[in-house]
Amino acid sequence: MDVPAKTTAPSRRYGGEASDVRQARRRAAFIAAGLTLFGTVGYRKTNMRSLCKAAGLTDRYFYESFVDMEDLLESVYDERIGLMQSDVLAAINAVEEKSDWDAMVTAALNALFKFVEDPVTARVVWLEVLGVSPRIDQRYAASLQLFVNFLQQLTQHNFPKWIPDDKRSSLVSRAVVSAVSGSAVSWFLSNYREPRDEVISALKIVFNGLLLQAKISQ
């Protein structure tokens, strides 16, 4: 006798909307509310009551997507970092001449510092995630490493003999990324005292140091 194949039960629909779609929408609402509150009143001063009020939902729906407030913080952080990485990559890909190091660096920094210009995003990404827990610290370190890896790939694309796995190359790339991150924090805390173009121009001097190191390796 043939055994009927197992089928996945369709999501229950309410008002024409599948349950998984509704859950995703509620999750997105909490992430948006978390971004707003973490980036204004701060992560440590945000409680469940204010979060649910901002999201327009109850805590019952919070716990269908998140374990706790720290879990939400990580999700908010990941969402911002993901968008930042996508925009930086898109900006680089939009540069017509792929061998034009200056144009690619300028495009990448402009894309990144547009995120820094949003004080809510800047506070969450560069301040609120610090010192929360070892788990969040590791997530922060992992995102910095992603940018280090990305910079190494970009450098090797322009200078094929540049060896990303070389200890010195890795340290140089990490120093450049740290300079960018530190400049982002300082610019935000100064209430954007200098024009963005001036901040980027200063950072390009640091990138040109990497360029020099890459040329020496050729």
CNS distance restraints for C-alpha pairs under 8 A (distance, minus, plus):
assign (resid  11 and name CA) (resid  18 and name CA) 5.45 0.50 0.50
assign (resid  11 and name CA) (resid  19 and name CA) 5.49 0.50 0.50
assign (resid  11 and name CA) (resid  20 and name CA) 6.61 0.50 0.50
assign (resid  12 and name CA) (resid  18 and name CA) 5.65 0.50 0.50
assign (resid  12 and name CA) (resid  19 and name CA) 5.50 0.50 0.50
assign (resid  13 and name CA) (resid  17 and name CA) 5.09 0.50 0.50
assign (resid  13 and name CA) (resid  18 and name CA) 4.27 0.50 0.50
assign (resid  13 and name CA) (resid  19 and name CA) 5.86 0.50 0.50
assign (resid  14 and name CA) (resid  18 and name CA) 6.49 0.50 0.50
assign (resid  14 and name CA) (resid  19 and name CA) 7.21 0.50 0.50
assign (resid  17 and name CA) (resid  21 and name CA) 6.58 0.50 0.50
assign (resid  17 and name CA) (resid  22 and name CA) 6.71 0.50 0.50
assign (resid  18 and name CA) (resid  22 and name CA) 6.39 0.50 0.50
assign (resid  19 and name CA) (resid  23 and name CA) 6.15 0.50 0.50
assign (resid  20 and name CA) (resid  24 and name CA) 6.14 0.50 0.50
assign (resid  21 and name CA) (resid  25 and name CA) 6.19 0.50 0.50
assign (resid  22 and name CA) (resid  26 and name CA) 6.22 0.50 0.50
assign (resid  23 and name CA) (resid  27 and name CA) 6.09 0.50 0.50
assign (resid  23 and name CA) (resid  64 and name CA) 7.92 0.50 0.50
assign (resid  23 and name CA) (resid  65 and name CA) 7.84 0.50 0.50
assign (resid  24 and name CA) (resid  28 and name CA) 6.14 0.50 0.50
assign (resid  25 and name CA) (resid  29 and name CA) 6.24 0.50 0.50
assign (resid  26 and name CA) (resid  30 and name CA) 6.40 0.50 0.50
assign (resid  26 and name CA) (resid  57 and name CA) 7.70 0.50 0.50
assign (resid  26 and name CA) (resid  61 and name CA) 7.10 0.50 0.50
assign (resid  26 and name CA) (resid  62 and name CA) 8.00 0.50 0.50
assign (resid  27 and name CA) (resid  31 and name CA) 6.31 0.50 0.50
assign (resid  27 and name CA) (resid  62 and name CA) 7.37 0.50 0.50
assign (resid  27 and name CA) (resid  65 and name CA) 6.16 0.50 0.50
assign (resid  28 and name CA) (resid  32 and name CA) 6.13 0.50 0.50
assign (resid  29 and name CA) (resid  33 and name CA) 6.13 0.50 0.50
assign (resid  29 and name CA) (resid  55 and name CA) 5.36 0.50 0.50
assign (resid  29 and name CA) (resid  56 and name CA) 7.96 0.50 0.50
assign (resid  30 and name CA) (resid  34 and name CA) 5.85 0.50 0.50
assign (resid  30 and name CA) (resid  51 and name CA) 7.37 0.50 0.50
assign (resid  30 and name CA) (resid  52 and name CA) 7.58 0.50 0.50
assign (resid  30 and name CA) (resid  55 and name CA) 5.39 0.50 0.50
assign (resid  30 and name CA) (resid  62 and name CA) 7.13 0.50 0.50
assign (resid  30 and name CA) (resid  72 and name CA) 7.87 0.50 0.50
assign (resid  31 and name CA) (resid  35 and name CA) 6.09 0.50 0.50
assign (resid  31 and name CA) (resid  72 and name CA) 6.81 0.50 0.50
assign (resid  31 and name CA) (resid  75 and name CA) 7.00 0.50 0.50
assign (resid  31 and name CA) (resid  76 and name CA) 5.54 0.50 0.50
assign (resid  32 and name CA) (resid  36 and name CA) 6.37 0.50 0.50
assign (resid  32 and name CA) (resid  55 and name CA) 7.50 0.50 0.50
assign (resid  32 and name CA) (resid  76 and name CA) 7.73 0.50 0.50
assign (resid  33 and name CA) (resid  37 and name CA) 6.18 0.50 0.50
assign (resid  33 and name CA) (resid  51 and name CA) 6.30 0.50 0.50
assign (resid  33 and name CA) (resid  54 and name CA) 5.47 0.50 0.50
assign (resid  33 and name CA) (resid  55 and name CA) 5.28 0.50 0.50
assign (resid  34 and name CA) (resid  38 and name CA) 5.68 0.50 0.50
assign (resid  34 and name CA) (resid  51 and name CA) 6.65 0.50 0.50
assign (resid  34 and name CA) (resid  72 and name CA) 7.09 0.50 0.50
assign (resid  34 and name CA) (resid  73 and name CA) 7.12 0.50 0.50
assign (resid  34 and name CA) (resid  76 and name CA) 6.75 0.50 0.50
assign (resid  35 and name CA) (resid  39 and name CA) 5.76 0.50 0.50
assign (resid  35 and name CA) (resid  76 and name CA) 6.03 0.50 0.50
assign (resid  35 and name CA) (resid 120 and name CA) 7.09 0.50 0.50
assign (resid  35 and name CA) (resid 121 and name CA) 7.28 0.50 0.50
assign (resid  35 and name CA) (resid 124 and name CA) 7.24 0.50 0.50
assign (resid  36 and name CA) (resid  40 and name CA) 6.17 0.50 0.50
assign (resid  36 and name CA) (resid 120 and name CA) 6.55 0.50 0.50
assign (resid  37 and name CA) (resid  41 and name CA) 5.53 0.50 0.50
assign (resid  37 and name CA) (resid  42 and name CA) 6.15 0.50 0.50
assign (resid  37 and name CA) (resid  43 and name CA) 7.10 0.50 0.50
assign (resid  37 and name CA) (resid  46 and name CA) 6.50 0.50 0.50
assign (resid  37 and name CA) (resid  51 and name CA) 7.37 0.50 0.50
assign (resid  38 and name CA) (resid  42 and name CA) 4.14 0.50 0.50
assign (resid  38 and name CA) (resid  43 and name CA) 4.38 0.50 0.50
assign (resid  38 and name CA) (resid  44 and name CA) 7.95 0.50 0.50
assign (resid  38 and name CA) (resid  46 and name CA) 6.82 0.50 0.50
assign (resid  38 and name CA) (resid  73 and name CA) 7.96 0.50 0.50
assign (resid  38 and name CA) (resid 120 and name CA) 7.70 0.50 0.50
assign (resid  38 and name CA) (resid 123 and name CA) 7.81 0.50 0.50
assign (resid  38 and name CA) (resid 124 and name CA) 6.21 0.50 0.50
assign (resid  38 and name CA) (resid 128 and name CA) 7.07 0.50 0.50
assign (resid  39 and name CA) (resid  43 and name CA) 7.57 0.50 0.50
assign (resid  39 and name CA) (resid 119 and name CA) 7.23 0.50 0.50
assign (resid  39 and name CA) (resid 120 and name CA) 4.11 0.50 0.50
assign (resid  39 and name CA) (resid 121 and name CA) 6.34 0.50 0.50
assign (resid  39 and name CA) (resid 122 and name CA) 7.64 0.50 0.50
assign (resid  39 and name CA) (resid 123 and name CA) 5.31 0.50 0.50
assign (resid  39 and name CA) (resid 124 and name CA) 5.27 0.50 0.50
assign (resid  39 and name CA) (resid 128 and name CA) 7.67 0.50 0.50
assign (resid  40 and name CA) (resid 120 and name CA) 6.27 0.50 0.50
assign (resid  40 and name CA) (resid 123 and name CA) 7.89 0.50 0.50
assign (resid  41 and name CA) (resid  45 and name CA) 6.18 0.50 0.50
assign (resid  41 and name CA) (resid  46 and name CA) 6.83 0.50 0.50
assign (resid  42 and name CA) (resid  46 and name CA) 6.32 0.50 0.50
assign (resid  42 and name CA) (resid 128 and name CA) 6.71 0.50 0.50
assign (resid  43 and name CA) (resid  73 and name CA) 7.62 0.50 0.50
assign (resid  43 and name CA) (resid 128 and name CA) 6.17 0.50 0.50
assign (resid  46 and name CA) (resid  50 and name CA) 6.60 0.50 0.50
assign (resid  46 and name CA) (resid  51 and name CA) 6.80 0.50 0.50
assign (resid  47 and name CA) (resid  51 and name CA) 6.17 0.50 0.50
assign (resid  48 and name CA) (resid  52 and name CA) 6.01 0.50 0.50
assign (resid  48 and name CA) (resid  59 and name CA) 7.07 0.50 0.50
assign (resid  48 and name CA) (resid  69 and name CA) 7.96 0.50 0.50
assign (resid  49 and name CA) (resid  53 and name CA) 6.20 0.50 0.50
assign (resid  50 and name CA) (resid  54 and name CA) 6.15 0.50 0.50
assign (resid  51 and name CA) (resid  55 and name CA) 6.17 0.50 0.50
assign (resid  52 and name CA) (resid  56 and name CA) 5.78 0.50 0.50
assign (resid  52 and name CA) (resid  57 and name CA) 5.15 0.50 0.50
assign (resid  52 and name CA) (resid  58 and name CA) 5.47 0.50 0.50
assign (resid  52 and name CA) (resid  59 and name CA) 6.32 0.50 0.50
assign (resid  52 and name CA) (resid  62 and name CA) 7.82 0.50 0.50
assign (resid  53 and name CA) (resid  57 and name CA) 6.61 0.50 0.50
assign (resid  53 and name CA) (resid  58 and name CA) 7.82 0.50 0.50
assign (resid  57 and name CA) (resid  61 and name CA) 6.68 0.50 0.50
assign (resid  57 and name CA) (resid  62 and name CA) 7.78 0.50 0.50
assign (resid  58 and name CA) (resid  62 and name CA) 6.80 0.50 0.50
assign (resid  59 and name CA) (resid  63 and name CA) 6.38 0.50 0.50
assign (resid  60 and name CA) (resid  64 and name CA) 6.82 0.50 0.50
assign (resid  61 and name CA) (resid  65 and name CA) 7.17 0.50 0.50
assign (resid  62 and name CA) (resid  66 and name CA) 6.01 0.50 0.50
assign (resid  63 and name CA) (resid  67 and name CA) 5.99 0.50 0.50
assign (resid  63 and name CA) (resid  68 and name CA) 7.39 0.50 0.50
assign (resid  66 and name CA) (resid  71 and name CA) 5.81 0.50 0.50
assign (resid  66 and name CA) (resid  72 and name CA) 6.14 0.50 0.50
assign (resid  67 and name CA) (resid  71 and name CA) 5.88 0.50 0.50
assign (resid  67 and name CA) (resid  72 and name CA) 7.91 0.50 0.50
assign (resid  68 and name CA) (resid  72 and name CA) 6.66 0.50 0.50
assign (resid  69 and name CA) (resid  73 and name CA) 6.27 0.50 0.50
assign (resid  70 and name CA) (resid  74 and name CA) 6.32 0.50 0.50
assign (resid  71 and name CA) (resid  75 and name CA) 6.37 0.50 0.50
assign (resid  72 and name CA) (resid  76 and name CA) 6.11 0.50 0.50
assign (resid  73 and name CA) (resid  77 and name CA) 6.07 0.50 0.50
assign (resid  73 and name CA) (resid 129 and name CA) 7.55 0.50 0.50
assign (resid  74 and name CA) (resid  78 and name CA) 6.02 0.50 0.50
assign (resid  74 and name CA) (resid 136 and name CA) 6.78 0.50 0.50
assign (resid  74 and name CA) (resid 139 and name CA) 7.79 0.50 0.50
assign (resid  75 and name CA) (resid  79 and name CA) 6.09 0.50 0.50
assign (resid  76 and name CA) (resid  80 and name CA) 6.36 0.50 0.50
assign (resid  77 and name CA) (resid  81 and name CA) 6.11 0.50 0.50
assign (resid  77 and name CA) (resid 124 and name CA) 6.92 0.50 0.50
assign (resid  77 and name CA) (resid 125 and name CA) 6.11 0.50 0.50
assign (resid  77 and name CA) (resid 129 and name CA) 7.81 0.50 0.50
assign (resid  78 and name CA) (resid  82 and name CA) 5.85 0.50 0.50
assign (resid  79 and name CA) (resid  83 and name CA) 6.31 0.50 0.50
assign (resid  80 and name CA) (resid  84 and name CA) 6.14 0.50 0.50
assign (resid  80 and name CA) (resid 121 and name CA) 7.09 0.50 0.50
assign (resid  80 and name CA) (resid 125 and name CA) 7.39 0.50 0.50
assign (resid  81 and name CA) (resid  85 and name CA) 6.10 0.50 0.50
assign (resid  81 and name CA) (resid 125 and name CA) 7.61 0.50 0.50
assign (resid  81 and name CA) (resid 143 and name CA) 7.55 0.50 0.50
assign (resid  82 and name CA) (resid  86 and name CA) 6.21 0.50 0.50
assign (resid  83 and name CA) (resid  87 and name CA) 6.14 0.50 0.50
assign (resid  84 and name CA) (resid  88 and name CA) 6.15 0.50 0.50
assign (resid  84 and name CA) (resid 111 and name CA) 7.66 0.50 0.50
assign (resid  84 and name CA) (resid 112 and name CA) 6.27 0.50 0.50
assign (resid  84 and name CA) (resid 115 and name CA) 6.96 0.50 0.50
assign (resid  85 and name CA) (resid  89 and name CA) 6.12 0.50 0.50
assign (resid  86 and name CA) (resid  90 and name CA) 6.07 0.50 0.50
assign (resid  87 and name CA) (resid  91 and name CA) 6.07 0.50 0.50
assign (resid  87 and name CA) (resid 111 and name CA) 6.07 0.50 0.50
assign (resid  87 and name CA) (resid 112 and name CA) 7.48 0.50 0.50
assign (resid  88 and name CA) (resid  92 and name CA) 6.33 0.50 0.50
assign (resid  88 and name CA) (resid 107 and name CA) 7.54 0.50 0.50
assign (resid  88 and name CA) (resid 108 and name CA) 4.97 0.50 0.50
assign (resid  88 and name CA) (resid 109 and name CA) 7.56 0.50 0.50
assign (resid  88 and name CA) (resid 111 and name CA) 5.27 0.50 0.50
assign (resid  88 and name CA) (resid 112 and name CA) 6.11 0.50 0.50
assign (resid  89 and name CA) (resid  93 and name CA) 6.15 0.50 0.50
assign (resid  89 and name CA) (resid 108 and name CA) 7.25 0.50 0.50
assign (resid  90 and name CA) (resid  94 and name CA) 6.14 0.50 0.50
assign (resid  91 and name CA) (resid  95 and name CA) 6.89 0.50 0.50
assign (resid  91 and name CA) (resid 104 and name CA) 7.85 0.50 0.50
assign (resid  91 and name CA) (resid 107 and name CA) 5.47 0.50 0.50
assign (resid  91 and name CA) (resid 108 and name CA) 5.90 0.50 0.50
assign (resid  91 and name CA) (resid 111 and name CA) 6.50 0.50 0.50
assign (resid  92 and name CA) (resid 104 and name CA) 5.35 0.50 0.50
assign (resid  92 and name CA) (resid 105 and name CA) 7.77 0.50 0.50
assign (resid  92 and name CA) (resid 107 and name CA) 5.94 0.50 0.50
assign (resid  92 and name CA) (resid 108 and name CA) 5.86 0.50 0.50
assign (resid  93 and name CA) (resid  98 and name CA) 7.97 0.50 0.50
assign (resid  95 and name CA) (resid 103 and name CA) 6.86 0.50 0.50
assign (resid  95 and name CA) (resid 104 and name CA) 6.31 0.50 0.50
assign (resid  95 and name CA) (resid 107 and name CA) 7.56 0.50 0.50
assign (resid  98 and name CA) (resid 104 and name CA) 7.36 0.50 0.50
assign (resid  98 and name CA) (resid 158 and name CA) 7.91 0.50 0.50
assign (resid  99 and name CA) (resid 158 and name CA) 5.88 0.50 0.50
assign (resid 100 and name CA) (resid 104 and name CA) 6.29 0.50 0.50
assign (resid 101 and name CA) (resid 105 and name CA) 6.11 0.50 0.50
assign (resid 101 and name CA) (resid 158 and name CA) 7.23 0.50 0.50
assign (resid 102 and name CA) (resid 106 and name CA) 6.04 0.50 0.50
assign (resid 103 and name CA) (resid 107 and name CA) 6.07 0.50 0.50
assign (resid 104 and name CA) (resid 108 and name CA) 6.12 0.50 0.50
assign (resid 105 and name CA) (resid 109 and name CA) 6.09 0.50 0.50
assign (resid 105 and name CA) (resid 204 and name CA) 7.29 0.50 0.50
assign (resid 105 and name CA) (resid 207 and name CA) 7.66 0.50 0.50
assign (resid 106 and name CA) (resid 110 and name CA) 6.06 0.50 0.50
assign (resid 106 and name CA) (resid 200 and name CA) 7.26 0.50 0.50
assign (resid 106 and name CA) (resid 204 and name CA) 7.54 0.50 0.50
assign (resid 107 and name CA) (resid 111 and name CA) 6.24 0.50 0.50
assign (resid 108 and name CA) (resid 112 and name CA) 6.28 0.50 0.50
assign (resid 109 and name CA) (resid 113 and name CA) 5.96 0.50 0.50
assign (resid 109 and name CA) (resid 200 and name CA) 6.45 0.50 0.50
assign (resid 110 and name CA) (resid 114 and name CA) 6.17 0.50 0.50
assign (resid 110 and name CA) (resid 196 and name CA) 8.00 0.50 0.50
assign (resid 110 and name CA) (resid 200 and name CA) 7.28 0.50 0.50
assign (resid 111 and name CA) (resid 115 and name CA) 7.16 0.50 0.50
assign (resid 112 and name CA) (resid 116 and name CA) 6.78 0.50 0.50
assign (resid 113 and name CA) (resid 117 and name CA) 6.15 0.50 0.50
assign (resid 113 and name CA) (resid 184 and name CA) 7.23 0.50 0.50
assign (resid 113 and name CA) (resid 196 and name CA) 7.34 0.50 0.50
assign (resid 114 and name CA) (resid 118 and name CA) 7.04 0.50 0.50
assign (resid 115 and name CA) (resid 121 and name CA) 6.62 0.50 0.50
assign (resid 115 and name CA) (resid 122 and name CA) 6.94 0.50 0.50
assign (resid 116 and name CA) (resid 121 and name CA) 6.74 0.50 0.50
assign (resid 116 and name CA) (resid 122 and name CA) 4.99 0.50 0.50
assign (resid 116 and name CA) (resid 184 and name CA) 6.32 0.50 0.50
assign (resid 116 and name CA) (resid 188 and name CA) 6.87 0.50 0.50
assign (resid 117 and name CA) (resid 122 and name CA) 7.27 0.50 0.50
assign (resid 117 and name CA) (resid 188 and name CA) 7.37 0.50 0.50
assign (resid 117 and name CA) (resid 192 and name CA) 7.60 0.50 0.50
assign (resid 118 and name CA) (resid 122 and name CA) 6.13 0.50 0.50
assign (resid 119 and name CA) (resid 123 and name CA) 5.97 0.50 0.50
assign (resid 119 and name CA) (resid 188 and name CA) 6.90 0.50 0.50
assign (resid 120 and name CA) (resid 124 and name CA) 6.42 0.50 0.50
assign (resid 121 and name CA) (resid 125 and name CA) 5.99 0.50 0.50
assign (resid 122 and name CA) (resid 126 and name CA) 5.75 0.50 0.50
assign (resid 122 and name CA) (resid 127 and name CA) 7.47 0.50 0.50
assign (resid 122 and name CA) (resid 184 and name CA) 7.90 0.50 0.50
assign (resid 122 and name CA) (resid 185 and name CA) 7.56 0.50 0.50
assign (resid 122 and name CA) (resid 188 and name CA) 6.86 0.50 0.50
assign (resid 123 and name CA) (resid 127 and name CA) 5.10 0.50 0.50
assign (resid 123 and name CA) (resid 128 and name CA) 6.02 0.50 0.50
assign (resid 123 and name CA) (resid 188 and name CA) 7.99 0.50 0.50
assign (resid 124 and name CA) (resid 128 and name CA) 4.76 0.50 0.50
assign (resid 124 and name CA) (resid 129 and name CA) 6.29 0.50 0.50
assign (resid 125 and name CA) (resid 129 and name CA) 6.47 0.50 0.50
assign (resid 126 and name CA) (resid 130 and name CA) 7.36 0.50 0.50
assign (resid 126 and name CA) (resid 181 and name CA) 7.83 0.50 0.50
assign (resid 126 and name CA) (resid 184 and name CA) 8.00 0.50 0.50
assign (resid 126 and name CA) (resid 185 and name CA) 6.37 0.50 0.50
assign (resid 127 and name CA) (resid 185 and name CA) 7.93 0.50 0.50
assign (resid 128 and name CA) (resid 132 and name CA) 7.82 0.50 0.50
assign (resid 129 and name CA) (resid 136 and name CA) 6.56 0.50 0.50
assign (resid 129 and name CA) (resid 137 and name CA) 7.36 0.50 0.50
assign (resid 129 and name CA) (resid 140 and name CA) 7.40 0.50 0.50
assign (resid 130 and name CA) (resid 136 and name CA) 7.54 0.50 0.50
assign (resid 130 and name CA) (resid 137 and name CA) 6.49 0.50 0.50
assign (resid 130 and name CA) (resid 140 and name CA) 7.88 0.50 0.50
assign (resid 131 and name CA) (resid 136 and name CA) 7.71 0.50 0.50
assign (resid 131 and name CA) (resid 137 and name CA) 6.55 0.50 0.50
assign (resid 132 and name CA) (resid 136 and name CA) 6.30 0.50 0.50
assign (resid 132 and name CA) (resid 137 and name CA) 7.18 0.50 0.50
assign (resid 133 and name CA) (resid 137 and name CA) 6.12 0.50 0.50
assign (resid 134 and name CA) (resid 138 and name CA) 6.10 0.50 0.50
assign (resid 135 and name CA) (resid 139 and name CA) 6.38 0.50 0.50
assign (resid 136 and name CA) (resid 140 and name CA) 6.14 0.50 0.50
assign (resid 137 and name CA) (resid 141 and name CA) 6.20 0.50 0.50
assign (resid 138 and name CA) (resid 142 and name CA) 6.04 0.50 0.50
assign (resid 139 and name CA) (resid 143 and name CA) 6.33 0.50 0.50
assign (resid 140 and name CA) (resid 144 and name CA) 6.47 0.50 0.50
assign (resid 141 and name CA) (resid 145 and name CA) 6.28 0.50 0.50
assign (resid 142 and name CA) (resid 146 and name CA) 6.31 0.50 0.50
assign (resid 143 and name CA) (resid 147 and name CA) 6.59 0.50 0.50
assign (resid 144 and name CA) (resid 148 and name CA) 6.30 0.50 0.50
assign (resid 144 and name CA) (resid 177 and name CA) 7.37 0.50 0.50
assign (resid 145 and name CA) (resid 149 and name CA) 6.09 0.50 0.50
assign (resid 145 and name CA) (resid 174 and name CA) 7.82 0.50 0.50
assign (resid 146 and name CA) (resid 150 and name CA) 6.11 0.50 0.50
assign (resid 147 and name CA) (resid 151 and name CA) 6.08 0.50 0.50
assign (resid 147 and name CA) (resid 177 and name CA) 6.92 0.50 0.50
assign (resid 148 and name CA) (resid 152 and name CA) 6.22 0.50 0.50
assign (resid 148 and name CA) (resid 170 and name CA) 7.89 0.50 0.50
assign (resid 148 and name CA) (resid 173 and name CA) 5.82 0.50 0.50
assign (resid 148 and name CA) (resid 174 and name CA) 5.67 0.50 0.50
assign (resid 148 and name CA) (resid 177 and name CA) 6.23 0.50 0.50
assign (resid 149 and name CA) (resid 153 and name CA) 6.26 0.50 0.50
assign (resid 150 and name CA) (resid 154 and name CA) 6.24 0.50 0.50
assign (resid 151 and name CA) (resid 155 and name CA) 6.10 0.50 0.50
assign (resid 151 and name CA) (resid 173 and name CA) 6.70 0.50 0.50
assign (resid 152 and name CA) (resid 156 and name CA) 6.07 0.50 0.50
assign (resid 152 and name CA) (resid 164 and name CA) 5.60 0.50 0.50
assign (resid 152 and name CA) (resid 170 and name CA) 7.72 0.50 0.50
assign (resid 152 and name CA) (resid 173 and name CA) 6.52 0.50 0.50
assign (resid 153 and name CA) (resid 157 and name CA) 6.09 0.50 0.50
assign (resid 153 and name CA) (resid 164 and name CA) 7.49 0.50 0.50
assign (resid 154 and name CA) (resid 158 and name CA) 6.61 0.50 0.50
assign (resid 155 and name CA) (resid 159 and name CA) 5.91 0.50 0.50
assign (resid 155 and name CA) (resid 160 and name CA) 7.98 0.50 0.50
assign (resid 155 and name CA) (resid 162 and name CA) 7.06 0.50 0.50
assign (resid 155 and name CA) (resid 211 and name CA) 7.80 0.50 0.50
assign (resid 155 and name CA) (resid 214 and name CA) 7.34 0.50 0.50
assign (resid 156 and name CA) (resid 160 and name CA) 4.86 0.50 0.50
assign (resid 156 and name CA) (resid 161 and name CA) 6.86 0.50 0.50
assign (resid 156 and name CA) (resid 162 and name CA) 5.21 0.50 0.50
assign (resid 156 and name CA) (resid 163 and name CA) 7.07 0.50 0.50
assign (resid 156 and name CA) (resid 164 and name CA) 7.34 0.50 0.50
assign (resid 159 and name CA) (resid 214 and name CA) 6.45 0.50 0.50
assign (resid 159 and name CA) (resid 215 and name CA) 7.20 0.50 0.50
assign (resid 159 and name CA) (resid 218 and name CA) 7.01 0.50 0.50
assign (resid 160 and name CA) (resid 218 and name CA) 7.80 0.50 0.50
assign (resid 161 and name CA) (resid 214 and name CA) 7.99 0.50 0.50
assign (resid 161 and name CA) (resid 217 and name CA) 6.48 0.50 0.50
assign (resid 161 and name CA) (resid 218 and name CA) 5.41 0.50 0.50
assign (resid 162 and name CA) (resid 169 and name CA) 7.65 0.50 0.50
assign (resid 162 and name CA) (resid 214 and name CA) 5.78 0.50 0.50
assign (resid 162 and name CA) (resid 217 and name CA) 5.96 0.50 0.50
assign (resid 162 and name CA) (resid 218 and name CA) 6.84 0.50 0.50
assign (resid 163 and name CA) (resid 169 and name CA) 6.66 0.50 0.50
assign (resid 164 and name CA) (resid 169 and name CA) 5.68 0.50 0.50
assign (resid 164 and name CA) (resid 170 and name CA) 5.93 0.50 0.50
assign (resid 165 and name CA) (resid 169 and name CA) 6.99 0.50 0.50
assign (resid 165 and name CA) (resid 170 and name CA) 6.38 0.50 0.50
assign (resid 166 and name CA) (resid 170 and name CA) 6.16 0.50 0.50
assign (resid 167 and name CA) (resid 171 and name CA) 6.26 0.50 0.50
assign (resid 168 and name CA) (resid 172 and name CA) 6.12 0.50 0.50
assign (resid 169 and name CA) (resid 173 and name CA) 6.17 0.50 0.50
assign (resid 170 and name CA) (resid 174 and name CA) 6.16 0.50 0.50
assign (resid 171 and name CA) (resid 175 and name CA) 6.11 0.50 0.50
assign (resid 172 and name CA) (resid 176 and name CA) 6.34 0.50 0.50
assign (resid 172 and name CA) (resid 210 and name CA) 6.87 0.50 0.50
assign (resid 173 and name CA) (resid 177 and name CA) 6.33 0.50 0.50
assign (resid 173 and name CA) (resid 210 and name CA) 7.36 0.50 0.50
assign (resid 174 and name CA) (resid 178 and name CA) 6.07 0.50 0.50
assign (resid 175 and name CA) (resid 179 and name CA) 6.15 0.50 0.50
assign (resid 176 and name CA) (resid 180 and name CA) 6.40 0.50 0.50
assign (resid 176 and name CA) (resid 206 and name CA) 6.54 0.50 0.50
assign (resid 176 and name CA) (resid 207 and name CA) 6.72 0.50 0.50
assign (resid 176 and name CA) (resid 210 and name CA) 7.57 0.50 0.50
assign (resid 177 and name CA) (resid 181 and name CA) 6.20 0.50 0.50
assign (resid 178 and name CA) (resid 182 and name CA) 5.94 0.50 0.50
assign (resid 179 and name CA) (resid 183 and name CA) 6.03 0.50 0.50
assign (resid 179 and name CA) (resid 203 and name CA) 7.60 0.50 0.50
assign (resid 179 and name CA) (resid 206 and name CA) 7.78 0.50 0.50
assign (resid 180 and name CA) (resid 184 and name CA) 6.19 0.50 0.50
assign (resid 180 and name CA) (resid 203 and name CA) 6.88 0.50 0.50
assign (resid 181 and name CA) (resid 185 and name CA) 6.43 0.50 0.50
assign (resid 182 and name CA) (resid 186 and name CA) 6.21 0.50 0.50
assign (resid 183 and name CA) (resid 187 and name CA) 5.94 0.50 0.50
assign (resid 183 and name CA) (resid 199 and name CA) 7.65 0.50 0.50
assign (resid 184 and name CA) (resid 188 and name CA) 6.18 0.50 0.50
assign (resid 185 and name CA) (resid 189 and name CA) 6.10 0.50 0.50
assign (resid 186 and name CA) (resid 190 and name CA) 6.02 0.50 0.50
assign (resid 187 and name CA) (resid 191 and name CA) 6.51 0.50 0.50
assign (resid 187 and name CA) (resid 192 and name CA) 5.09 0.50 0.50
assign (resid 187 and name CA) (resid 193 and name CA) 6.89 0.50 0.50
assign (resid 187 and name CA) (resid 194 and name CA) 7.49 0.50 0.50
assign (resid 187 and name CA) (resid 199 and name CA) 7.96 0.50 0.50
assign (resid 188 and name CA) (resid 192 and name CA) 5.55 0.50 0.50
assign (resid 192 and name CA) (resid 196 and name CA) 7.85 0.50 0.50
assign (resid 194 and name CA) (resid 198 and name CA) 6.46 0.50 0.50
assign (resid 194 and name CA) (resid 199 and name CA) 6.79 0.50 0.50
assign (resid 195 and name CA) (resid 199 and name CA) 6.71 0.50 0.50
assign (resid 196 and name CA) (resid 200 and name CA) 6.22 0.50 0.50
assign (resid 197 and name CA) (resid 201 and name CA) 5.99 0.50 0.50
assign (resid 198 and name CA) (resid 202 and name CA) 6.27 0.50 0.50
assign (resid 199 and name CA) (resid 203 and name CA) 6.33 0.50 0.50
assign (resid 200 and name CA) (resid 204 and name CA) 6.12 0.50 0.50
assign (resid 201 and name CA) (resid 205 and name CA) 6.97 0.50 0.50
assign (resid 202 and name CA) (resid 206 and name CA) 7.31 0.50 0.50
assign (resid 203 and name CA) (resid 207 and name CA) 6.49 0.50 0.50
assign (resid 204 and name CA) (resid 208 and name CA) 5.99 0.50 0.50
assign (resid 205 and name CA) (resid 209 and name CA) 6.46 0.50 0.50
assign (resid 206 and name CA) (resid 210 and name CA) 6.79 0.50 0.50
assign (resid 207 and name CA) (resid 211 and name CA) 6.25 0.50 0.50
assign (resid 208 and name CA) (resid 212 and name CA) 6.11 0.50 0.50
assign (resid 209 and name CA) (resid 213 and name CA) 6.29 0.50 0.50
assign (resid 210 and name CA) (resid 214 and name CA) 6.09 0.50 0.50
assign (resid 211 and name CA) (resid 215 and name CA) 6.18 0.50 0.50
assign (resid 212 and name CA) (resid 216 and name CA) 6.21 0.50 0.50
assign (resid 213 and name CA) (resid 217 and name CA) 6.41 0.50 0.50
assign (resid 214 and name CA) (resid 218 and name CA) 6.60 0.50 0.50
